Amino acid sequence: MSDSLDSRERDLFDSATTGDSSAPTDRALVNLPPSGTESDEDDEEDAMTAAEVLKQMNEIWLNENASPTLLPHRDEIVQLLLGCIRDMEENFANNRDNPDFQLIINVHQLEVHRLTYIINDYLRKRLEKIDTYPEQIMLEDKARIESGCNPNKVLLSAEERTYVNKRLLADKEMMDRVFLNKLPEALRTLHAPGQDLSVERVFLQVNSEPVSGIAMPDMKEPDSEYLIDLEPRSRHLLPFLSVRDALEENKIYVMRGKMELRELPDEYCAKIHKCFAYQKDVDEIIGRLENVVQQNPAVRSAGAIEAKRRQNPFELLAGSVKHFRVTLTNEENKESLVSIESMLRRLAIYDREVQVKSRRAMPNMRRYTSSEMSLLRKGQKRERTSKTVVDIENAACAVEMCNMQIGMLKKYSEKLPEYKAAHQQEVIEFFGILMKNYRKVTMDIIVTLEALGVHAFLEDPSTTK
């Protein structure tokens, strides 16, 4: 029996006092076992300490939990950490009978349980995302591999790739056996649901290096973008697609957060939720119309099935209705479809405008307060660096200017409730207009479907209100 624990076990306590206190995840658990012979210089250069492995594991675990979609796998980090755990458990077994190390072993076992939880939760979260959108994730992973991307950007590990292939094969066999083989050939194609990442927003913090060239969508011009730079250690709320590459390159990390309507007035929230509920019913009817239209050979040959990035789905459906209308012989049905097509294009315009209107107040407020606060800081800095009489006089003017700016900010803050109420009323009025147009489109779609003899798509009575 050895007189002491392996030196790798003591690293847990040594690093707690010698490590960087600002980075608690840097604590070393154990030194990694050698990856090769002593003559293998490349392996020695690439070796990572246990503290680095643990730090990276914490980062990828937190990012995976906070990210709205699946991130590239880091199976090599998981395997390294599992190796650390195996080494620690071997040392436990070798020193289990020595009473001098029972307390140390108990403390280390708690650390092993914590690491096991992190690994399990990380893998569980990845499987949950894979199960939600298996086909979309498989296609994206395949596209990345075929494009010869960096190995660190491959989406799935070998085990996950095997799992998703088996999952999709099992789903296909089950659906073929249960109902697809009973349908006509033209109706056997099912479109797998996909995740719309264009609506996802994430809280993030930039790492120690600045990030430049982040492409942001221009809400006033849907098809245009502008570039911004992110300062080190700064925090932001940005569209996920704009920062996805930076996240995969470890230039930023995402934080868990959720924007809610909790702080808004109850009456305002009730109206918004009512509009969303009605819009959901209308979207269901439009989805049924889309199913009917997309079965038409003319629509399929035109390729107007899946919306491209930044393409409004209402615009796509309007184009599909146009292709569908050409194939009809009944003039009355054609006229109805012309009306629906124009309304769908109007809905696309409303959809873009509501995003612009609902975001108008806050950017203006941020621009105002940021410029005023910048003047305040400059005045305070001049005051602190005053050395000569002239500097002191200038500082006095700066103080007076600061007081004036503070007064302006105070007046602005007193008016914020009024601005907020006006903005809320503007959004409510716009939602009212949107609901009115949705209701008209709904009735026209119902009449057109009935004229086409498609009664089976009106099963839900709530959609005809």
TALIN-V564898 format. One record per residue. N is the residue number from 1. RES is the residue in one letter. PHI is phi in whole degrees, -180 to 180 (NA if undefined). OMEGA is omega in whole degrees, 0 to 359 (NA if undefined). Layout:
n:N res:RES phi:PHI omega:OMEGA
n:N res:RES phi:PHI omega:OMEGA
This chain:
n:1 res:M phi:NA omega:181
n:2 res:S phi:-73 omega:182
n:3 res:D phi:-77 omega:182
n:4 res:S phi:-146 omega:176
n:5 res:L phi:-68 omega:174
n:6 res:D phi:-54 omega:182
n:7 res:S phi:-59 omega:179
n:8 res:R phi:-66 omega:180
n:9 res:E phi:-70 omega:184
n:10 res:R phi:-75 omega:180
n:11 res:D phi:-60 omega:180
n:12 res:L phi:-59 omega:183
n:13 res:F phi:-88 omega:180
n:14 res:D phi:-63 omega:184
n:15 res:S phi:-70 omega:181
n:16 res:A phi:-66 omega:180
n:17 res:T phi:-102 omega:183
n:18 res:T phi:-98 omega:184
n:19 res:G phi:-78 omega:179
n:20 res:D phi:-77 omega:183
n:21 res:S phi:-70 omega:180
n:22 res:S phi:-80 omega:181
n:23 res:A phi:-129 omega:183
n:24 res:P phi:-62 omega:180
n:25 res:T phi:-77 omega:180
n:26 res:D phi:-82 omega:182
n:27 res:R phi:-61 omega:179
n:28 res:A phi:-83 omega:176
n:29 res:L phi:-92 omega:178
n:30 res:V phi:-149 omega:172
n:31 res:N phi:-75 omega:181
n:32 res:L phi:-67 omega:175
n:33 res:P phi:-66 omega:181
n:34 res:P phi:-59 omega:183
n:35 res:S phi:-88 omega:180
n:36 res:G phi:-168 omega:179
n:37 res:T phi:-78 omega:181
n:38 res:E phi:-67 omega:181
n:39 res:S phi:-81 omega:182
n:40 res:D phi:-85 omega:186
n:41 res:E phi:-68 omega:181
n:42 res:D phi:-63 omega:180
n:43 res:D phi:-65 omega:180
n:44 res:E phi:-67 omega:180
n:45 res:E phi:-68 omega:183
n:46 res:D phi:-85 omega:184
n:47 res:A phi:-64 omega:179
n:48 res:M phi:-119 omega:175
n:49 res:T phi:-76 omega:179
n:50 res:A phi:-63 omega:178
n:51 res:A phi:-63 omega:179
n:52 res:E phi:-67 omega:178
n:53 res:V phi:-62 omega:181
n:54 res:L phi:-64 omega:179
n:55 res:K phi:-62 omega:180
n:56 res:Q phi:-65 omega:180
n:57 res:M phi:-63 omega:177
n:58 res:N phi:-63 omega:181
n:59 res:E phi:-66 omega:182
n:60 res:I phi:-70 omega:178
n:61 res:W phi:-66 omega:180
n:62 res:L phi:-67 omega:179
n:63 res:N phi:-64 omega:180
n:64 res:E phi:-65 omega:180
n:65 res:N phi:-70 omega:183
n:66 res:A phi:-91 omega:182
n:67 res:S phi:-77 omega:179
n:68 res:P phi:-74 omega:180
n:69 res:T phi:-135 omega:183
n:70 res:L phi:-70 omega:177
n:71 res:L phi:-97 omega:177
n:72 res:P phi:-56 omega:184
n:73 res:H phi:-69 omega:174
n:74 res:R phi:-128 omega:184
n:75 res:D phi:-63 omega:181
n:76 res:E phi:-65 omega:178
n:77 res:I phi:-70 omega:178
n:78 res:V phi:-61 omega:181
n:79 res:Q phi:-66 omega:177
n:80 res:L phi:-63 omega:180
n:81 res:L phi:-68 omega:175
n:82 res:L phi:-63 omega:176
n:83 res:G phi:-64 omega:176
n:84 res:C phi:-61 omega:181
n:85 res:I phi:-64 omega:179
n:86 res:R phi:-63 omega:179
n:87 res:D phi:-63 omega:180
n:88 res:M phi:-64 omega:180
n:89 res:E phi:-66 omega:175
n:90 res:E phi:-64 omega:178
n:91 res:N phi:-66 omega:175
n:92 res:F phi:-58 omega:183
n:93 res:A phi:-64 omega:182
n:94 res:N phi:-71 omega:184
n:95 res:N phi:-117 omega:184
n:96 res:R phi:-62 omega:185
n:97 res:D phi:-87 omega:181
n:98 res:N phi:-88 omega:184
n:99 res:P phi:-67 omega:182
n:100 res:D phi:-70 omega:186
n:101 res:F phi:-115 omega:183
n:102 res:Q phi:-64 omega:181
n:103 res:L phi:-65 omega:179
n:104 res:I phi:-63 omega:180
n:105 res:I phi:-63 omega:180
n:106 res:N phi:-63 omega:179
n:107 res:V phi:-65 omega:180
n:108 res:H phi:-67 omega:178
n:109 res:Q phi:-65 omega:175
n:110 res:L phi:-62 omega:178
n:111 res:E phi:-66 omega:178
n:112 res:V phi:-63 omega:178
n:113 res:H phi:-62 omega:179
n:114 res:R phi:-64 omega:179
n:115 res:L phi:-65 omega:178
n:116 res:T phi:-62 omega:178
n:117 res:Y phi:-63 omega:181
n:118 res:I phi:-60 omega:181
n:119 res:I phi:-65 omega:181
n:120 res:N phi:-62 omega:182
n:121 res:D phi:-67 omega:178
n:122 res:Y phi:-62 omega:180
n:123 res:L phi:-69 omega:179
n:124 res:R phi:-64 omega:180
n:125 res:K phi:-65 omega:178
n:126 res:R phi:-65 omega:179
n:127 res:L phi:-65 omega:178
n:128 res:E phi:-63 omega:178
n:129 res:K phi:-68 omega:179
n:130 res:I phi:-63 omega:180
n:131 res:D phi:-67 omega:181
n:132 res:T phi:-75 omega:181
n:133 res:Y phi:-132 omega:186
n:134 res:P phi:-65 omega:184
n:135 res:E phi:-70 omega:179
n:136 res:Q phi:-61 omega:181
n:137 res:I phi:-68 omega:180
n:138 res:M phi:-63 omega:180
n:139 res:L phi:-66 omega:179
n:140 res:E phi:-67 omega:178
n:141 res:D phi:-63 omega:179
n:142 res:K phi:-64 omega:180
n:143 res:A phi:-65 omega:180
n:144 res:R phi:-67 omega:180
n:145 res:I phi:-66 omega:181
n:146 res:E phi:-66 omega:180
n:147 res:S phi:-81 omega:179
n:148 res:G phi:69 omega:182
n:149 res:C phi:-72 omega:176
n:150 res:N phi:-58 omega:180
n:151 res:P phi:-55 omega:179
n:152 res:N phi:-73 omega:180
n:153 res:K phi:-108 omega:175
n:154 res:V phi:-67 omega:191
n:155 res:L phi:-76 omega:188
n:156 res:L phi:-114 omega:170
n:157 res:S phi:-79 omega:181
n:158 res:A phi:-61 omega:180
n:159 res:E phi:-67 omega:179
n:160 res:E phi:-67 omega:179
n:161 res:R phi:-65 omega:177
n:162 res:T phi:-63 omega:181
n:163 res:Y phi:-64 omega:184
n:164 res:V phi:-69 omega:176
n:165 res:N phi:-65 omega:177
n:166 res:K phi:-65 omega:180
n:167 res:R phi:-64 omega:180
n:168 res:L phi:-66 omega:178
n:169 res:L phi:-64 omega:179
n:170 res:A phi:-65 omega:178
n:171 res:D phi:-62 omega:181
n:172 res:K phi:-64 omega:180
n:173 res:E phi:-63 omega:180
n:174 res:M phi:-65 omega:182
n:175 res:M phi:-68 omega:176
n:176 res:D phi:-63 omega:184
n:177 res:R phi:-72 omega:187
n:178 res:V phi:-83 omega:186
n:179 res:F phi:-146 omega:186
n:180 res:L phi:-65 omega:181
n:181 res:N phi:-71 omega:178
n:182 res:K phi:-96 omega:181
n:183 res:L phi:-97 omega:174
n:184 res:P phi:-61 omega:184
n:185 res:E phi:-58 omega:184
n:186 res:A phi:-69 omega:184
n:187 res:L phi:-104 omega:185
n:188 res:R phi:-85 omega:180
n:189 res:T phi:-84 omega:178
n:190 res:L phi:-109 omega:178
n:191 res:H phi:-93 omega:181
n:192 res:A phi:-69 omega:178
n:193 res:P phi:-65 omega:179
n:194 res:G phi:-120 omega:181
n:195 res:Q phi:-90 omega:179
n:196 res:D phi:-92 omega:182
n:197 res:L phi:-80 omega:182
n:198 res:S phi:-69 omega:180
n:199 res:V phi:-97 omega:184
n:200 res:E phi:-83 omega:175
n:201 res:R phi:-123 omega:182
n:202 res:V phi:-133 omega:168
n:203 res:F phi:-83 omega:183
n:204 res:L phi:-145 omega:172
n:205 res:Q phi:-130 omega:180
n:206 res:V phi:-78 omega:177
n:207 res:N phi:-75 omega:188
n:208 res:S phi:-72 omega:181
n:209 res:E phi:-106 omega:177
n:210 res:P phi:-66 omega:179
n:211 res:V phi:-118 omega:183
n:212 res:S phi:-117 omega:174
n:213 res:G phi:75 omega:176
n:214 res:I phi:-80 omega:182
n:215 res:A phi:-84 omega:181
n:216 res:M phi:-109 omega:177
n:217 res:P phi:-70 omega:177
n:218 res:D phi:-87 omega:185
n:219 res:M phi:-69 omega:178
n:220 res:K phi:-80 omega:178
n:221 res:E phi:-125 omega:188
n:222 res:P phi:-56 omega:184
n:223 res:D phi:-95 omega:183
n:224 res:S phi:-117 omega:181
n:225 res:E phi:-138 omega:172
n:226 res:Y phi:-138 omega:186
n:227 res:L phi:-103 omega:175
n:228 res:I phi:-131 omega:175
n:229 res:D phi:-115 omega:181
n:230 res:L phi:-111 omega:181
n:231 res:E phi:-77 omega:178
n:232 res:P phi:-59 omega:177
n:233 res:R phi:67 omega:179
n:234 res:S phi:-82 omega:181
n:235 res:R phi:-118 omega:186
n:236 res:H phi:-148 omega:167
n:237 res:L phi:-119 omega:189
n:238 res:L phi:-134 omega:174
n:239 res:P phi:-60 omega:184
n:240 res:F phi:-63 omega:182
n:241 res:L phi:-63 omega:180
n:242 res:S phi:-71 omega:186
n:243 res:V phi:-113 omega:184
n:244 res:R phi:-62 omega:180
n:245 res:D phi:-64 omega:179
n:246 res:A phi:-64 omega:178
n:247 res:L phi:-67 omega:180
n:248 res:E phi:-69 omega:177
n:249 res:E phi:-95 omega:177
n:250 res:N phi:62 omega:175
n:251 res:K phi:-86 omega:178
n:252 res:I phi:-138 omega:168
n:253 res:Y phi:-137 omega:184
n:254 res:V phi:-93 omega:180
n:255 res:M phi:-114 omega:179
n:256 res:R phi:-74 omega:180
n:257 res:G phi:-172 omega:182
n:258 res:K phi:-147 omega:177
n:259 res:M phi:-88 omega:183
n:260 res:E phi:-128 omega:177
n:261 res:L phi:-92 omega:190
n:262 res:R phi:-62 omega:186
n:263 res:E phi:-88 omega:179
n:264 res:L phi:-89 omega:179
n:265 res:P phi:-59 omega:182
n:266 res:D phi:-61 omega:181
n:267 res:E phi:-63 omega:179
n:268 res:Y phi:-63 omega:180
n:269 res:C phi:-62 omega:182
n:270 res:A phi:-63 omega:180
n:271 res:K phi:-66 omega:180
n:272 res:I phi:-65 omega:181
n:273 res:H phi:-65 omega:178
n:274 res:K phi:-64 omega:178
n:275 res:C phi:-64 omega:179
n:276 res:F phi:-63 omega:180
n:277 res:A phi:-65 omega:179
n:278 res:Y phi:-67 omega:180
n:279 res:Q phi:-63 omega:178
n:280 res:K phi:-64 omega:178
n:281 res:D phi:-64 omega:180
n:282 res:V phi:-65 omega:178
n:283 res:D phi:-61 omega:179
n:284 res:E phi:-67 omega:179
n:285 res:I phi:-66 omega:179
n:286 res:I phi:-63 omega:176
n:287 res:G phi:-63 omega:178
n:288 res:R phi:-68 omega:176
n:289 res:L phi:-62 omega:179
n:290 res:E phi:-61 omega:178
n:291 res:N phi:-62 omega:180
n:292 res:V phi:-66 omega:185
n:293 res:V phi:-66 omega:186
n:294 res:Q phi:-73 omega:175
n:295 res:Q phi:-80 omega:181
n:296 res:N phi:-75 omega:181
n:297 res:P phi:-59 omega:181
n:298 res:A phi:-65 omega:179
n:299 res:V phi:-68 omega:180
n:300 res:R phi:-64 omega:181
n:301 res:S phi:-68 omega:178
n:302 res:A phi:-77 omega:179
n:303 res:G phi:75 omega:181
n:304 res:A phi:-88 omega:184
n:305 res:I phi:-113 omega:183
n:306 res:E phi:-108 omega:178
n:307 res:A phi:-72 omega:177
n:308 res:K phi:-79 omega:180
n:309 res:R phi:-62 omega:181
n:310 res:R phi:69 omega:175
n:311 res:Q phi:-90 omega:181
n:312 res:N phi:-72 omega:181
n:313 res:P phi:-63 omega:177
n:314 res:F phi:-67 omega:177
n:315 res:E phi:-63 omega:179
n:316 res:L phi:-63 omega:181
n:317 res:L phi:-66 omega:177
n:318 res:A phi:-61 omega:176
n:319 res:G phi:-65 omega:178
n:320 res:S phi:-65 omega:178
n:321 res:V phi:-62 omega:179
n:322 res:K phi:-64 omega:178
n:323 res:H phi:-64 omega:180
n:324 res:F phi:-67 omega:183
n:325 res:R phi:-65 omega:182
n:326 res:V phi:-63 omega:184
n:327 res:T phi:-83 omega:183
n:328 res:L phi:-84 omega:178
n:329 res:T phi:-109 omega:180
n:330 res:N phi:-77 omega:184
n:331 res:E phi:-68 omega:180
n:332 res:E phi:-64 omega:178
n:333 res:N phi:-63 omega:178
n:334 res:K phi:-62 omega:180
n:335 res:E phi:-63 omega:178
n:336 res:S phi:-63 omega:180
n:337 res:L phi:-69 omega:175
n:338 res:V phi:-62 omega:179
n:339 res:S phi:-64 omega:180
n:340 res:I phi:-64 omega:180
n:341 res:E phi:-61 omega:180
n:342 res:S phi:-67 omega:179
n:343 res:M phi:-69 omega:177
n:344 res:L phi:-63 omega:178
n:345 res:R phi:-68 omega:176
n:346 res:R phi:-66 omega:178
n:347 res:L phi:-61 omega:177
n:348 res:A phi:-63 omega:178
n:349 res:I phi:-67 omega:179
n:350 res:Y phi:-61 omega:182
n:351 res:D phi:-62 omega:178
n:352 res:R phi:-72 omega:183
n:353 res:E phi:-67 omega:182
n:354 res:V phi:-67 omega:177
n:355 res:Q phi:-68 omega:180
n:356 res:V phi:-68 omega:183
n:357 res:K phi:-65 omega:184
n:358 res:S phi:-72 omega:180
n:359 res:R phi:-113 omega:189
n:360 res:R phi:-73 omega:188
n:361 res:A phi:-70 omega:187
n:362 res:M phi:-64 omega:178
n:363 res:P phi:-59 omega:178
n:364 res:N phi:-62 omega:180
n:365 res:M phi:-64 omega:181
n:366 res:R phi:-65 omega:180
n:367 res:R phi:-63 omega:181
n:368 res:Y phi:-66 omega:184
n:369 res:T phi:-66 omega:181
n:370 res:S phi:-66 omega:179
n:371 res:S phi:-67 omega:179
n:372 res:E phi:-67 omega:180
n:373 res:M phi:-66 omega:178
n:374 res:S phi:-64 omega:177
n:375 res:L phi:-63 omega:178
n:376 res:L phi:-60 omega:182
n:377 res:R phi:-65 omega:179
n:378 res:K phi:-63 omega:179
n:379 res:G phi:-64 omega:179
n:380 res:Q phi:-65 omega:179
n:381 res:K phi:-66 omega:178
n:382 res:R phi:-63 omega:179
n:383 res:E phi:-65 omega:182
n:384 res:R phi:-71 omega:185
n:385 res:T phi:-99 omega:181
n:386 res:S phi:-69 omega:181
n:387 res:K phi:-128 omega:182
n:388 res:T phi:-103 omega:179
n:389 res:V phi:-62 omega:179
n:390 res:V phi:-62 omega:179
n:391 res:D phi:-62 omega:181
n:392 res:I phi:-66 omega:177
n:393 res:E phi:-63 omega:177
n:394 res:N phi:-63 omega:179
n:395 res:A phi:-65 omega:178
n:396 res:A phi:-62 omega:176
n:397 res:C phi:-63 omega:180
n:398 res:A phi:-65 omega:179
n:399 res:V phi:-63 omega:178
n:400 res:E phi:-62 omega:177
n:401 res:M phi:-63 omega:178
n:402 res:C phi:-60 omega:180
n:403 res:N phi:-62 omega:179
n:404 res:M phi:-65 omega:180
n:405 res:Q phi:-65 omega:178
n:406 res:I phi:-62 omega:178
n:407 res:G phi:-63 omega:178
n:408 res:M phi:-64 omega:178
n:409 res:L phi:-63 omega:180
n:410 res:K phi:-64 omega:178
n:411 res:K phi:-62 omega:180
n:412 res:Y phi:-64 omega:180
n:413 res:S phi:-65 omega:178
n:414 res:E phi:-68 omega:180
n:415 res:K phi:-89 omega:183
n:416 res:L phi:-57 omega:178
n:417 res:P phi:-57 omega:179
n:418 res:E phi:-66 omega:178
n:419 res:Y phi:-63 omega:181
n:420 res:K phi:-63 omega:180
n:421 res:A phi:-64 omega:179
n:422 res:A phi:-64 omega:179
n:423 res:H phi:-65 omega:179
n:424 res:Q phi:-62 omega:180
n:425 res:Q phi:-65 omega:178
n:426 res:E phi:-62 omega:180
n:427 res:V phi:-66 omega:180
n:428 res:I phi:-62 omega:179
n:429 res:E phi:-62 omega:180
n:430 res:F phi:-68 omega:176
n:431 res:F phi:-61 omega:177
n:432 res:G phi:-62 omega:177
n:433 res:I phi:-63 omega:180
n:434 res:L phi:-62 omega:179
n:435 res:M phi:-62 omega:180
n:436 res:K phi:-62 omega:179
n:437 res:N phi:-70 omega:176
n:438 res:Y phi:-61 omega:182
n:439 res:R phi:-64 omega:180
n:440 res:K phi:-66 omega:178
n:441 res:V phi:-62 omega:180
n:442 res:T phi:-59 omega:182
n:443 res:M phi:-64 omega:179
n:444 res:D phi:-66 omega:179
n:445 res:I phi:-65 omega:180
n:446 res:I phi:-61 omega:180
n:447 res:V phi:-62 omega:181
n:448 res:T phi:-65 omega:180
n:449 res:L phi:-64 omega:178
n:450 res:E phi:-64 omega:178
n:451 res:A phi:-65 omega:178
n:452 res:L phi:-83 omega:180
n:453 res:G phi:80 omega:181
n:454 res:V phi:-99 omega:181
n:455 res:H phi:-85 omega:185
n:456 res:A phi:-68 omega:183
n:457 res:F phi:-92 omega:180
n:458 res:L phi:-119 omega:184
n:459 res:E phi:-75 omega:185
n:460 res:D phi:-86 omega:183
n:461 res:P phi:-67 omega:181
n:462 res:S phi:-67 omega:183
n:463 res:T phi:-80 omega:181
n:464 res:T phi:-100 omega:181
n:465 res:K phi:-75 omega:NA
